[in-house]
Amino acid sequence: MPPESQDGVLSTLSPAAAKAAASKVATPGAAPASASASGHHGSSAAAAAAAAASAAMHKLLATAAPKSVLSLPPPVGSVLDLVGNTPILKVSDKFDTGCCELFLKLESQNPGGSIKDRIALSMVAAAEAEGRLRTGGRIFEATAGNTGLALALVAARRGYRLTVVVPDKMSDEKIASLRGMGAEVVLTRSDVVKGHPDYYQDLAARLAREAEAATGEPVLYIDQFNNPANPAAHFAGTGPEIWAQLGGRVDAFVAGVGSGGTLAGAGAFLKSVNPNVDLVLADPVGSVLAPLVESGSCGKAGSWLVEGIGEDFVPSVLDLSLVTRAYSITDAEAFAAARELLRSEGVLAGGSAGALLAAALKYCREQTVPKRVVTIVCDSGARYLSKQFNDFWMREQGLHPRPATGDVRDLIARRHLEGEDVWVTPELPVDQAIRRMRAHGISQMAVLAEPDGADAPAVDGGSANGGAAGGAAPAAAGGVEAARVVGIIDESDLLLALLRDGPGATARPVSRYMEPRVETVAPTAAPAELLPVLRAGRVAVVAGPGGAPFYGLITNIDLINYLRARVD
């Protein structure tokens, strides 16, 4: 019996029986008589090692205390039965909470991954009870993504067709998840305000009316912003859970406003059981809500990157008079807090949770007497890996600054010397270049080689530290700093290669199809010196004399991002 099979059998026995069996397995002479001497000794050694490992394992099992499972709930019949009853985490001393205790209600643990599961279930159940929604019916909704995902979960279980209208600033992960769950997704502009025909709420309501007129069948625009079943879900669920989990000792509740249901519902419940509880609003800079609370004037709505919270109007379900204190949180503060929450507490949360955490920490540090403060982890950060957890995206938004050089190196999105870029060597097969472009969502790469006179061959790869492409830098003669750019390969080069030489092109080296004439710009050049290169439709290669050292590539979009940041 092979060692892995022995472990499988021994693991089913009691420790005493396993020990006896292990001693038999380890008996010398177990190898077949026809085995050679060296083979016999090797088999015996392997068997003895396997037996010793099994004995050690069962000794550990015999002394380990089993974890109690008596408190685990029984199996449920539907994923919808798992909505709610989410855990609460006490924030550790890795965060400065002043004299306060800070708790996080992990709504990201709902089956749909966000707090919106609660209101989706509540709103659909209310529509069913009122006869406004029947099996096979159609639902329309305007959503920043999470309500749509929650409705998709409910719709799939209840047999409804769902169409969601989503602003175009939402993450690719959210949109892909919505489509994967069977929802029809309509993208619309995120730069317009309520009253504009392309505003996501106005568009969703209009599409619902048009669908009903076209089919003659009842269509439900669920309208979370004006739906009383939204705050009702939190008054009946979220609020009582927080109160019970914290033993009836809650001094402040920090929430954001997307549709307003969490603050209105959970906040109203907490006020009903403790009239002295502080309700604290966390609001993105650019939203009109925090200024309304703090000064009574909202001014003109701006823009922000955090998804799911902040508004350019006051939802009808929300009573801002309940709010004790409001904090305007920048995108930079929100994303930094979310990233720190992952590093310090191991909680992967979205940017809205980062905004709530940032506001909660400000509130805690302002207090002069100890308080128990609770806020919400609204959703999972897995939906924002391409955004707030992506350093390149953060830099493009001006939220992850690097030391400025004052020259064209400031425009390089992925710096070679810092191990951020994706590149190839002349010897790499075209097939691998295609795979690399596709994997990293890029349209051109630098072709790098050893500096002139180097003896060692180039070693293909990506970044120097195993970053973007996961490979190694050109070897010998100084490594990544000494790499010399010898060409550019882009999508048009690869397309021509395949059209001209057919499938056989994929096995040929990149050097056969790359463009060896590169437009090199000195690293100390001013940004204005890029214009002739970019206007000619070429990529600017920032490099030293003779193509080394190579600093990176600059494209039109890099210059656009640079100029836009200066305007902002």
PyMOL commands that set and color helices and strands:
alter all, ss='L'
color gray80, all
select helices_A, chain A and resi 3-10+15-25+37-63+79-82+107-109+116-129+146-158+172-180+200-215+224-226+229-245+261-273+289-295+320-322+331-345+351-366+381-384+391-396+408-411+416-418+430-440+479-482+491-507+510-512+527-535+545-547+556-567
alter helices_A, ss='H'
color red, helices_A
select strands_A, chain A and resi 88-90+101-106+138-142+161-167+184-188+219-221+252-255+278-284+325-329+372-377+423-424+444-449+484-490+519-521+540-543+550-554
alter strands_A, ss='S'
color yellow, strands_A
deselect
rebuild
show_as cartoon
